[in-house]
Amino acid sequence: MSEVDWKKRIGEAVERVTADYDSIGRKSGSPLLAIVFPPSYEREVLREWKMQIDPHSKKFEFLELDVLAITMAQIDTIGIDGIVNILKDPMPGSNTENELGQMWVSAIVDSIRSKYESADKSRRTIIFLTRLGALYPASGPRMVMQALWDNQMSALIGPIVFLIPGSLVEARVYRFMDQVEEFMYRGDVV
């Protein structure tokens, strides 16, 4: 994917969330929108996203959720030594990597709810998730989307944009971190 392609996708996503705010994900029942970009361009993509949303900030409130910061806070709570020990010597019948991923996903869902609760009610709210690569390999964007759906998706008051490092395989299939193929059956992909 060339630089022109991901810049164009960002432009399309900004247009969709600002011009079609109420119809994001209407076909799938979820106000989710994904932008898939090459992992090596994450810094540039985030810079471009912020530049393109800035002109819309009077009418829309764009709220960032840094997934890396959320996962790091969870790791700090448990302690890195505790995580290493659990991964090295797991309890019988447990899947510690999966449990860690579920803990991160739960923290992200809680953070999304908090963002909505504290949002400026005079503007339309759009939450965007950055640095999703922090979920790999314990989890992925699809698990976050599913958790949002499972946890009263109707409570979401606006679109959530996932900036996903990876590559687009098909119209609704992407390869997260160019490693794990995920199907986006809820929401839309730009």
N, C-alpha and C positions, 0 to 999 in steps of 0.2 A: 504494500500500500504506500503510495507516495504522499508527500507532505500536503499536496493539493487535495488529495482524497480525504484525509482526516480533518483538514480545515473546512472542507466543504460539508462534511458530516456534522461538525460542530455548528456551522451556520444553519444547517437544516434542523438540528435539534433545538437551537435557540428560537428559530422561527416557529417550530411546532409548539414549544411550551409557552410561547408568548401569544401567538396568534390563535392556537387551538387548545388553550389551557384546559378547557372542560372536556375535550374529546381524547386526551392522551389515554391510550389503552382501552378505549371504549369497546372495541371488538372482543378483547380478552377479559374485560371486567376489572382491570387493574391499572391505576394511573402511574405506570412504570415506563420509563424510557431508557434505553441503553445506547451508549455510544461506545463502539469497540474500536480500539486503536492499538498500534504496535507498542508493546511494553517499553521499548527503548525510547519512546517519545513522550513518556508520561509528563515530564516537567513542561515540555513545550505545549502539550495538549491542555494541561491545566491553565497555563498562562493564556493561551488562546481562548479557552472557555471563559475565563474571567474577563478578558478584554471584550468579548462579544456580548456578554450578559450585562456589562456595565451600563450601556445606554438605556437599558430597560429597568433600572433599579428604582426609578420613581414610582412605577406602576406595580412592580413585582418585588417581592423580598426573596432573594436567593440566599439560602442558608447552606453552608458547607458542613458536611460531616466527614471528618478525617478518620477513615477506618484504621489506619496505622496507629493513630493516637488512642483510639478505643481499644484495640487489641493490646497495645503496650500497657494501658492502665489495668487491664485484666491480668496480664502477666505480672505486673507489679503487685497486685492484690494477692496472688498465689505465691509469688516468688519464683524466680528462674530456677533455683535449686530444686524446689518442689516439683516443678514441671519436668525437669530433666530426670529426677528420680522416678516420677510416675511413668514417664515414657520408657525409661530403662528397665523398670521392674513393675509392669502393670498388674493390677489385681486380676485374678482369674475371671475370664468371661467379659472383661471390660475392653472397650475400644477407646483408649485415652485420646488418640488424635481426633476421633469423632466427637468425644465429649468436650474437648478443648474448642473445636469448631462450633459446637452448639452453644457454648458459653459466650463465645465472641458474637455469634449471630444474635443471641438474646440481648447482649449489651448494645448492639447496633439498633435493634428494634426499639429498645428502651430510649436510646438517644434520639431516634426519629420522633417518638412520641413527645419527648421533652422539647424538641425543637418546635413542633407544632403548637404545643401549649404556650410557649414563650414568643410565638411569632407575632409580628406587627399585624393587627387585624385590619388596618386601613389599606393594606396592600395584599395582593394575592401571593401565596407562599409557594416556593419551589425549593425543594431540598435536593442537593446534589452530593453524591458519595464519591470521595476521592481516595486514592491510594488503596484500592481494593486488593491489590496484589498481596497485602499483608495477610489476607485470609488463606493464601495458598501454603501448604497443601491440605490443611485441616478442614477447610470449607471453601465456599465460593459464592459468587453473586447469586446464583440460582437458589442456594439455601437461604440467603437473606430475603429474596423475593418470596419464596415459599413461606418463610416465617411471618412475613408481613401479611400474606394472604391468610394464613392460619390464625393470626392474631387480630381479627376484626379489621380487615382491610378497609371496610366502609368508614372507619374513623379517620382515615387519611383525608386531609382537606385540600390536597394539591398534588401535583406530579412529583415523583421522585426520579431523579436522573442518576443513572449508574454510569460512571466513567470507567469502563472495563478494559484493562490491559489484556490484549490477546489478538486474535485474528478472526475475521468473519469467515465461516465455512459455507453457510447458506443464508438465505434471508432471515431465518430465526434461529440459526445455530452458530455459536461462536466457540472458539477454543480459548478458554480462560488461561492466561499466562502462557499461551501457545502450548499448553500441556493437557488440559482437561476439557473435553468437549461437553458443552452444556446447551440444552435446548431451552429457548425462552418462550414458554407457552403462555406466560402472563405478561402483559405489557407489549411494548413495541421496540424494535431495534432500528436505529438510524444508521 
